Amino acid sequence: MTELTSGIFNASKKIYDTNKGSILRTVVYTIGHFVIAITVLMLVADVSFYIALTDAIVEPLANSVWYFVLDKFWASKISKKKKN
């Protein structure tokens, strides 16, 4: 294993070891979100399973990007206020 690979592996293991509970709950929540989104889309919008599955995966990813951009913008405004 190269030094970089070893470092990444060790850092990942440390993050996992110190956050096992949160990571497990996050995975369970995410799976639940997918199941709920698929079910709602199939019942309410009357779409096929594959379209519902695609939306259940793509929509949270798009929301994650949006949240990241919003948070960076928000944080930049707060840090500017603190400097003034």
Backbone atoms as SQL, in Angstrom:
CREATE TABLE atoms (id INTEGER PRIMARY KEY, chain TEXT, resi INTEGER, resn TEXT, atom TEXT, x REAL, y REAL, z REAL);
INSERT INTO atoms VALUES
  (1, 'A', 1, 'MET', 'N', 0.840, -1.179, 0.000),
  (2, 'A', 1, 'MET', 'CA', 0.000, 0.000, 0.000),
  (3, 'A', 1, 'MET', 'C', 0.885, 1.243, 0.000),
  (4, 'A', 2, 'THR', 'N', 0.548, 2.196, -0.832),
  (5, 'A', 2, 'THR', 'CA', 1.340, 3.424, -0.860),
  (6, 'A', 2, 'THR', 'C', 1.041, 4.271, 0.378),
  (7, 'A', 3, 'GLU', 'N', 1.888, 5.231, 0.619),
  (8, 'A', 3, 'GLU', 'CA', 1.710, 6.093, 1.785),
  (9, 'A', 3, 'GLU', 'C', 0.389, 6.855, 1.719),
  (10, 'A', 4, 'LEU', 'N', 0.044, 7.362, 0.533),
  (11, 'A', 4, 'LEU', 'CA', -1.205, 8.092, 0.362),
  (12, 'A', 4, 'LEU', 'C', -2.399, 7.189, 0.631),
  (13, 'A', 5, 'THR', 'N', -2.403, 6.017, 0.025),
  (14, 'A', 5, 'THR', 'CA', -3.501, 5.066, 0.221),
  (15, 'A', 5, 'THR', 'C', -3.607, 4.667, 1.685),
  (16, 'A', 6, 'SER', 'N', -2.490, 4.411, 2.298),
  (17, 'A', 6, 'SER', 'CA', -2.464, 4.044, 3.714),
  (18, 'A', 6, 'SER', 'C', -3.017, 5.164, 4.579),
  (19, 'A', 7, 'GLY', 'N', -2.633, 6.396, 4.267),
  (20, 'A', 7, 'GLY', 'CA', -3.123, 7.553, 5.018),
  (21, 'A', 7, 'GLY', 'C', -4.624, 7.732, 4.879),
  (22, 'A', 8, 'ILE', 'N', -5.123, 7.576, 3.662),
  (23, 'A', 8, 'ILE', 'CA', -6.566, 7.696, 3.420),
  (24, 'A', 8, 'ILE', 'C', -7.307, 6.592, 4.166),
  (25, 'A', 9, 'PHE', 'N', -6.793, 5.368, 4.081),
  (26, 'A', 9, 'PHE', 'CA', -7.419, 4.239, 4.767),
  (27, 'A', 9, 'PHE', 'C', -7.445, 4.468, 6.282),
  (28, 'A', 10, 'ASN', 'N', -6.330, 4.893, 6.849),
  (29, 'A', 10, 'ASN', 'CA', -6.261, 5.122, 8.294),
  (30, 'A', 10, 'ASN', 'C', -7.170, 6.271, 8.733),
  (31, 'A', 11, 'ALA', 'N', -7.219, 7.331, 7.943),
  (32, 'A', 11, 'ALA', 'CA', -8.102, 8.452, 8.267),
  (33, 'A', 11, 'ALA', 'C', -9.563, 8.019, 8.194),
  (34, 'A', 12, 'SER', 'N', -9.904, 7.244, 7.168),
  (35, 'A', 12, 'SER', 'CA', -11.277, 6.747, 7.024),
  (36, 'A', 12, 'SER', 'C', -11.653, 5.841, 8.187),
  (37, 'A', 13, 'LYS', 'N', -10.733, 4.988, 8.574),
  (38, 'A', 13, 'LYS', 'CA', -10.985, 4.075, 9.691),
  (39, 'A', 13, 'LYS', 'C', -11.185, 4.857, 10.982),
  (40, 'A', 14, 'LYS', 'N', -10.391, 5.890, 11.188),
  (41, 'A', 14, 'LYS', 'CA', -10.527, 6.704, 12.396),
  (42, 'A', 14, 'LYS', 'C', -11.885, 7.413, 12.412),
  (43, 'A', 15, 'ILE', 'N', -12.286, 7.972, 11.266),
  (44, 'A', 15, 'ILE', 'CA', -13.585, 8.640, 11.167),
  (45, 'A', 15, 'ILE', 'C', -14.704, 7.639, 11.451),
  (46, 'A', 16, 'TYR', 'N', -14.596, 6.445, 10.854),
  (47, 'A', 16, 'TYR', 'CA', -15.610, 5.415, 11.070),
  (48, 'A', 16, 'TYR', 'C', -15.656, 5.000, 12.538),
  (49, 'A', 17, 'ASP', 'N', -14.498, 4.746, 13.131),
  (50, 'A', 17, 'ASP', 'CA', -14.450, 4.284, 14.519),
  (51, 'A', 17, 'ASP', 'C', -15.049, 5.297, 15.492),
  (52, 'A', 18, 'THR', 'N', -14.851, 6.576, 15.222),
  (53, 'A', 18, 'THR', 'CA', -15.358, 7.592, 16.149),
  (54, 'A', 18, 'THR', 'C', -16.801, 8.003, 15.846),
  (55, 'A', 19, 'ASN', 'N', -17.350, 7.533, 14.720),
  (56, 'A', 19, 'ASN', 'CA', -18.710, 7.936, 14.324),
  (57, 'A', 19, 'ASN', 'C', -19.596, 6.766, 13.929),
  (58, 'A', 20, 'LYS', 'N', -19.324, 5.570, 14.429),
  (59, 'A', 20, 'LYS', 'CA', -20.078, 4.378, 14.021),
  (60, 'A', 20, 'LYS', 'C', -21.585, 4.571, 14.136),
  (61, 'A', 21, 'GLY', 'N', -22.032, 5.059, 15.288),
  (62, 'A', 21, 'GLY', 'CA', -23.468, 5.227, 15.517),
  (63, 'A', 21, 'GLY', 'C', -24.101, 6.195, 14.537),
  (64, 'A', 22, 'SER', 'N', -23.463, 7.328, 14.340),
  (65, 'A', 22, 'SER', 'CA', -24.003, 8.328, 13.418),
  (66, 'A', 22, 'SER', 'C', -24.009, 7.815, 11.987),
  (67, 'A', 23, 'ILE', 'N', -22.968, 7.116, 11.612),
  (68, 'A', 23, 'ILE', 'CA', -22.900, 6.589, 10.243),
  (69, 'A', 23, 'ILE', 'C', -23.998, 5.557, 10.029),
  (70, 'A', 24, 'LEU', 'N', -24.194, 4.669, 10.989),
  (71, 'A', 24, 'LEU', 'CA', -25.245, 3.660, 10.867),
  (72, 'A', 24, 'LEU', 'C', -26.613, 4.315, 10.778),
  (73, 'A', 25, 'ARG', 'N', -26.888, 5.273, 11.652),
  (74, 'A', 25, 'ARG', 'CA', -28.181, 5.964, 11.607),
  (75, 'A', 25, 'ARG', 'C', -28.362, 6.711, 10.284),
  (76, 'A', 26, 'THR', 'N', -27.303, 7.287, 9.763),
  (77, 'A', 26, 'THR', 'CA', -27.378, 7.992, 8.485),
  (78, 'A', 26, 'THR', 'C', -27.708, 7.034, 7.353),
  (79, 'A', 27, 'VAL', 'N', -27.082, 5.873, 7.337),
  (80, 'A', 27, 'VAL', 'CA', -27.362, 4.867, 6.302),
  (81, 'A', 27, 'VAL', 'C', -28.810, 4.394, 6.401),
  (82, 'A', 28, 'VAL', 'N', -29.284, 4.102, 7.613),
  (83, 'A', 28, 'VAL', 'CA', -30.669, 3.659, 7.801),
  (84, 'A', 28, 'VAL', 'C', -31.634, 4.755, 7.368),
  (85, 'A', 29, 'TYR', 'N', -31.356, 6.005, 7.750),
  (86, 'A', 29, 'TYR', 'CA', -32.200, 7.126, 7.356),
  (87, 'A', 29, 'TYR', 'C', -32.246, 7.264, 5.828),
  (88, 'A', 30, 'THR', 'N', -31.096, 7.149, 5.192),
  (89, 'A', 30, 'THR', 'CA', -31.021, 7.293, 3.735),
  (90, 'A', 30, 'THR', 'C', -31.820, 6.205, 3.036),
  (91, 'A', 31, 'ILE', 'N', -31.680, 4.982, 3.489),
  (92, 'A', 31, 'ILE', 'CA', -32.453, 3.880, 2.900),
  (93, 'A', 31, 'ILE', 'C', -33.949, 4.127, 3.101),
  (94, 'A', 32, 'GLY', 'N', -34.312, 4.560, 4.308),
  (95, 'A', 32, 'GLY', 'CA', -35.712, 4.886, 4.571),
  (96, 'A', 32, 'GLY', 'C', -36.213, 5.997, 3.665),
  (97, 'A', 33, 'HIS', 'N', -35.375, 7.003, 3.450),
  (98, 'A', 33, 'HIS', 'CA', -35.749, 8.109, 2.564),
  (99, 'A', 33, 'HIS', 'C', -36.021, 7.594, 1.151),
  (100, 'A', 34, 'PHE', 'N', -35.152, 6.731, 0.655),
  (101, 'A', 34, 'PHE', 'CA', -35.354, 6.169, -0.683),
  (102, 'A', 34, 'PHE', 'C', -36.670, 5.397, -0.759),
  (103, 'A', 35, 'VAL', 'N', -36.926, 4.547, 0.230),
  (104, 'A', 35, 'VAL', 'CA', -38.149, 3.732, 0.232),
  (105, 'A', 35, 'VAL', 'C', -39.391, 4.616, 0.294),
  (106, 'A', 36, 'ILE', 'N', -39.379, 5.612, 1.169),
  (107, 'A', 36, 'ILE', 'CA', -40.522, 6.513, 1.294),
  (108, 'A', 36, 'ILE', 'C', -40.731, 7.305, 0.007),
  (109, 'A', 37, 'ALA', 'N', -39.656, 7.837, -0.559),
  (110, 'A', 37, 'ALA', 'CA', -39.771, 8.624, -1.793),
  (111, 'A', 37, 'ALA', 'C', -40.297, 7.771, -2.946),
  (112, 'A', 38, 'ILE', 'N', -39.798, 6.557, -3.073),
  (113, 'A', 38, 'ILE', 'CA', -40.270, 5.666, -4.142),
  (114, 'A', 38, 'ILE', 'C', -41.745, 5.367, -3.959),
  (115, 'A', 39, 'THR', 'N', -42.132, 5.026, -2.735),
  (116, 'A', 39, 'THR', 'CA', -43.533, 4.681, -2.457),
  (117, 'A', 39, 'THR', 'C', -44.459, 5.854, -2.746),
  (118, 'A', 40, 'VAL', 'N', -44.093, 7.041, -2.259),
  (119, 'A', 40, 'VAL', 'CA', -44.940, 8.219, -2.472),
  (120, 'A', 40, 'VAL', 'C', -45.056, 8.537, -3.959),
  (121, 'A', 41, 'LEU', 'N', -43.958, 8.506, -4.667),
  (122, 'A', 41, 'LEU', 'CA', -44.016, 8.805, -6.106),
  (123, 'A', 41, 'LEU', 'C', -44.864, 7.793, -6.866),
  (124, 'A', 42, 'MET', 'N', -44.727, 6.537, -6.515),
  (125, 'A', 42, 'MET', 'CA', -45.512, 5.517, -7.210),
  (126, 'A', 42, 'MET', 'C', -47.004, 5.657, -6.910),
  (127, 'A', 43, 'LEU', 'N', -47.351, 6.022, -5.670),
  (128, 'A', 43, 'LEU', 'CA', -48.767, 6.142, -5.296),
  (129, 'A', 43, 'LEU', 'C', -49.375, 7.473, -5.727),
  (130, 'A', 44, 'VAL', 'N', -48.658, 8.568, -5.523),
  (131, 'A', 44, 'VAL', 'CA', -49.213, 9.891, -5.794),
  (132, 'A', 44, 'VAL', 'C', -49.083, 10.268, -7.264),
  (133, 'A', 45, 'ALA', 'N', -47.892, 10.077, -7.823),
  (134, 'A', 45, 'ALA', 'CA', -47.650, 10.520, -9.196),
  (135, 'A', 45, 'ALA', 'C', -47.897, 9.415, -10.217),
  (136, 'A', 46, 'ASP', 'N', -48.138, 8.196, -9.733),
  (137, 'A', 46, 'ASP', 'CA', -48.413, 7.057, -10.605),
  (138, 'A', 46, 'ASP', 'C', -47.312, 6.862, -11.653),
  (139, 'A', 47, 'VAL', 'N', -46.064, 6.861, -11.182),
  (140, 'A', 47, 'VAL', 'CA', -44.928, 6.630, -12.068),
  (141, 'A', 47, 'VAL', 'C', -44.394, 5.215, -11.839),
  (142, 'A', 48, 'SER', 'N', -43.587, 4.756, -12.769),
  (143, 'A', 48, 'SER', 'CA', -43.022, 3.413, -12.650),
  (144, 'A', 48, 'SER', 'C', -41.985, 3.363, -11.533),
  (145, 'A', 49, 'PHE', 'N', -41.661, 2.153, -11.107),
  (146, 'A', 49, 'PHE', 'CA', -40.664, 1.951, -10.054),
  (147, 'A', 49, 'PHE', 'C', -39.328, 2.564, -10.443),
  (148, 'A', 50, 'TYR', 'N', -38.899, 2.388, -11.688),
  (149, 'A', 50, 'TYR', 'CA', -37.581, 2.874, -12.107),
  (150, 'A', 50, 'TYR', 'C', -37.507, 4.403, -12.151),
  (151, 'A', 51, 'ILE', 'N', -38.590, 5.036, -12.549),
  (152, 'A', 51, 'ILE', 'CA', -38.611, 6.502, -12.524),
  (153, 'A', 51, 'ILE', 'C', -38.606, 6.991, -11.072),
  (154, 'A', 52, 'ALA', 'N', -39.394, 6.339, -10.228),
  (155, 'A', 52, 'ALA', 'CA', -39.423, 6.706, -8.805),
  (156, 'A', 52, 'ALA', 'C', -38.061, 6.482, -8.159),
  (157, 'A', 53, 'LEU', 'N', -37.401, 5.377, -8.492),
  (158, 'A', 53, 'LEU', 'CA', -36.075, 5.081, -7.949),
  (159, 'A', 53, 'LEU', 'C', -35.072, 6.139, -8.375),
  (160, 'A', 54, 'THR', 'N', -35.113, 6.510, -9.637),
  (161, 'A', 54, 'THR', 'CA', -34.202, 7.537, -10.148),
  (162, 'A', 54, 'THR', 'C', -34.412, 8.850, -9.398),
  (163, 'A', 55, 'ASP', 'N', -35.667, 9.254, -9.243),
  (164, 'A', 55, 'ASP', 'CA', -35.954, 10.500, -8.542),
  (165, 'A', 55, 'ASP', 'C', -35.551, 10.406, -7.071),
  (166, 'A', 56, 'ALA', 'N', -35.765, 9.260, -6.463),
  (167, 'A', 56, 'ALA', 'CA', -35.438, 9.087, -5.040),
  (168, 'A', 56, 'ALA', 'C', -33.938, 9.179, -4.790),
  (169, 'A', 57, 'ILE', 'N', -33.151, 8.913, -5.795),
  (170, 'A', 57, 'ILE', 'CA', -31.694, 9.011, -5.652),
  (171, 'A', 57, 'ILE', 'C', -31.191, 10.382, -6.100),
  (172, 'A', 58, 'VAL', 'N', -31.672, 10.852, -7.248),
  (173, 'A', 58, 'VAL', 'CA', -31.172, 12.103, -7.825),
  (174, 'A', 58, 'VAL', 'C', -31.608, 13.316, -7.007),
  (175, 'A', 59, 'GLU', 'N', -32.857, 13.338, -6.575),
  (176, 'A', 59, 'GLU', 'CA', -33.378, 14.502, -5.849),
  (177, 'A', 59, 'GLU', 'C', -32.606, 14.786, -4.559),
  (178, 'A', 60, 'PRO', 'N', -32.325, 13.796, -3.703),
  (179, 'A', 60, 'PRO', 'CA', -31.521, 14.101, -2.509),
  (180, 'A', 60, 'PRO', 'C', -30.101, 14.560, -2.844),
  (181, 'A', 61, 'LEU', 'N', -29.527, 14.014, -3.902),
  (182, 'A', 61, 'LEU', 'CA', -28.192, 14.462, -4.300),
  (183, 'A', 61, 'LEU', 'C', -28.222, 15.919, -4.750),
  (184, 'A', 62, 'ALA', 'N', -29.246, 16.279, -5.516),
  (185, 'A', 62, 'ALA', 'CA', -29.386, 17.670, -5.948),
  (186, 'A', 62, 'ALA', 'C', -29.609, 18.585, -4.738),
  (187, 'A', 63, 'ASN', 'N', -30.426, 18.139, -3.789),
  (188, 'A', 63, 'ASN', 'CA', -30.637, 18.925, -2.572),
  (189, 'A', 63, 'ASN', 'C', -29.353, 19.080, -1.779),
  (190, 'A', 64, 'SER', 'N', -28.520, 18.066, -1.771),
  (191, 'A', 64, 'SER', 'CA', -27.248, 18.137, -1.056),
  (192, 'A', 64, 'SER', 'C', -26.343, 19.202, -1.665),
  (193, 'A', 65, 'VAL', 'N', -26.284, 19.238, -2.992),
  (194, 'A', 65, 'VAL', 'CA', -25.474, 20.261, -3.666),
  (195, 'A', 65, 'VAL', 'C', -26.033, 21.644, -3.354),
  (196, 'A', 66, 'TRP', 'N', -27.352, 21.782, -3.446),
  (197, 'A', 66, 'TRP', 'CA', -27.992, 23.057, -3.146),
  (198, 'A', 66, 'TRP', 'C', -27.679, 23.487, -1.713),
  (199, 'A', 67, 'TYR', 'N', -27.781, 22.560, -0.757),
  (200, 'A', 67, 'TYR', 'CA', -27.502, 22.885, 0.638),
  (201, 'A', 67, 'TYR', 'C', -26.052, 23.339, 0.806),
  (202, 'A', 68, 'PHE', 'N', -25.125, 22.658, 0.164),
  (203, 'A', 68, 'PHE', 'CA', -23.714, 23.012, 0.260),
  (204, 'A', 68, 'PHE', 'C', -23.484, 24.434, -0.247),
  (205, 'A', 69, 'VAL', 'N', -24.055, 24.755, -1.415),
  (206, 'A', 69, 'VAL', 'CA', -23.902, 26.100, -1.986),
  (207, 'A', 69, 'VAL', 'C', -24.536, 27.136, -1.058),
  (208, 'A', 70, 'LEU', 'N', -25.738, 26.848, -0.571),
  (209, 'A', 70, 'LEU', 'CA', -26.419, 27.755, 0.343),
  (210, 'A', 70, 'LEU', 'C', -25.611, 27.973, 1.616),
  (211, 'A', 71, 'ASP', 'N', -25.083, 26.900, 2.180),
  (212, 'A', 71, 'ASP', 'CA', -24.309, 26.998, 3.413),
  (213, 'A', 71, 'ASP', 'C', -23.034, 27.824, 3.206),
  (214, 'A', 72, 'LYS', 'N', -22.352, 27.606, 2.092),
  (215, 'A', 72, 'LYS', 'CA', -21.137, 28.384, 1.809),
  (216, 'A', 72, 'LYS', 'C', -21.481, 29.868, 1.667),
  (217, 'A', 73, 'PHE', 'N', -22.558, 30.172, 0.959),
  (218, 'A', 73, 'PHE', 'CA', -22.998, 31.563, 0.798),
  (219, 'A', 73, 'PHE', 'C', -23.354, 32.158, 2.153),
  (220, 'A', 74, 'TRP', 'N', -24.139, 31.432, 2.927),
  (221, 'A', 74, 'TRP', 'CA', -24.586, 31.891, 4.240),
  (222, 'A', 74, 'TRP', 'C', -23.390, 32.150, 5.157),
  (223, 'A', 75, 'ALA', 'N', -22.486, 31.183, 5.200),
  (224, 'A', 75, 'ALA', 'CA', -21.306, 31.313, 6.062),
  (225, 'A', 75, 'ALA', 'C', -20.446, 32.505, 5.642),
  (226, 'A', 76, 'SER', 'N', -20.361, 32.764, 4.341),
  (227, 'A', 76, 'SER', 'CA', -19.557, 33.900, 3.880),
  (228, 'A', 76, 'SER', 'C', -20.191, 35.216, 4.320),
  (229, 'A', 77, 'LYS', 'N', -21.497, 35.297, 4.358),
  (230, 'A', 77, 'LYS', 'CA', -22.184, 36.520, 4.795),
  (231, 'A', 77, 'LYS', 'C', -22.007, 36.723, 6.291),
  (232, 'A', 78, 'ILE', 'N', -22.050, 35.659, 7.064),
  (233, 'A', 78, 'ILE', 'CA', -21.886, 35.761, 8.512),
  (234, 'A', 78, 'ILE', 'C', -20.460, 36.168, 8.851),
  (235, 'A', 79, 'SER', 'N', -19.469, 35.584, 8.152),
  (236, 'A', 79, 'SER', 'CA', -18.070, 35.942, 8.440),
  (237, 'A', 79, 'SER', 'C', -17.784, 37.395, 8.065),
  (238, 'A', 80, 'LYS', 'N', -18.436, 37.922, 7.033),
  (239, 'A', 80, 'LYS', 'CA', -18.252, 39.329, 6.663),
  (240, 'A', 80, 'LYS', 'C', -18.849, 40.242, 7.727),
  (241, 'A', 81, 'LYS', 'N', -19.995, 39.827, 8.330),
  (242, 'A', 81, 'LYS', 'CA', -20.621, 40.624, 9.377),
  (243, 'A', 81, 'LYS', 'C', -19.736, 40.682, 10.607),
  (244, 'A', 82, 'LYS', 'N', -19.089, 39.569, 10.936),
  (245, 'A', 82, 'LYS', 'CA', -18.242, 39.510, 12.113),
  (246, 'A', 82, 'LYS', 'C', -17.001, 40.402, 11.945),
  (247, 'A', 83, 'LYS', 'N', -16.514, 40.543, 10.718),
  (248, 'A', 83, 'LYS', 'CA', -15.341, 41.373, 10.447),
  (249, 'A', 83, 'LYS', 'C', -15.659, 42.848, 10.547),
  (250, 'A', 84, 'ASN', 'N', -16.919, 43.214, 10.276),
  (251, 'A', 84, 'ASN', 'CA', -17.309, 44.630, 10.298),
  (252, 'A', 84, 'ASN', 'C', -17.584, 45.099, 11.662);
